[in-house]
Amino acid sequence: MTDVQKIIEDPKFREYKSLGIINFVGVRNLKIKKDYNELRKEHKIYEAEAILAEKYKLSEFTIHSILFRVRPKKKVRNIEEISP
């Protein structure tokens, strides 16, 4: 079982999903990265990106961006700072 699969099957994930606090784009991107690593064992970069674009109904440019764009780390605020 993969790390992504463990996250999705975790009861807390289902609870957070029901509360609407799951970032589905982030979860999808984790799946894409996991799938990419598996595909690269047997396919070239552009082939793997094309397969993922088809599977996830995204452009190859979007897949490439998900895989390789450098993103700044988000600062996580303490929950007490945002509570009223």
N, C-alpha and C positions, 0 to 999 in steps of 0.2 A: 504494500500500500504506500502511496506517495504522500509527501507532506501535505500537498493540496487536498488530496482525498481525505486525509485525517482531519483537516480543518473543516471541510464540508460536512463530514459525518459527526463531528463533535456536537453534543446536545446544546452547548452554549452557542454555537453558530446558528442553530435553528431558532434559539431564543432571541438572539440579536437580530436575526432576519425578520422575525415576527414583530420586533420593535422598530424596524426600519432603520437600523443603525449600521447595516453592513454596506460597505462600498463594493457594489457588484462589479464595477469596472476593475477595481483592484484584484478581486478574486479571478475574474476572467483573464486578466493579464498574467497572473500567476500560472493559470492553466496553460496559457499560450507559451510562456517561457519553459514550462515543464515539457510540453509537447515538442517544442523546438529542440530541446536537448536530446530527446529521444530520436527525432527525425534526423538530426545531424549525424547520427551514427551510420546512416545509410544513404543520406542525400546531401547534395551540395547546398550551400547557403540559399541561393535563389530558388532552388527546388523546394526546400523546406518552407521558405517564406510563402511560396505560391500555394503549397498544400494547406498551410495555416490560414491564408487569406480565404481560400475556398471553404474550409471547415467552419471558420468563425464569421463568414460573410463580411469581411473587412478588406480594404485595399491592401496590396502588398506594401505600399508606403506606410500605412498605419501599422502593419505587423512589424516592419523594420523599425519604426519609431518605438514601439512597445519594447522591442528586444534590445535596441542599442542606444537610444537617446539618453543622455546623462541628465538626470533630474536632481534638483536640489533636495536635500533631506528636509522634510517637514518637521517643525518643532512641535512636540506633543505637549500640550498645556495640562497642567494639573487640574483635575476635575473640580477641586475647590475654587479654582480661579474663575471658572465659568458658571458656577452655581449661583442663583440669585440670593 
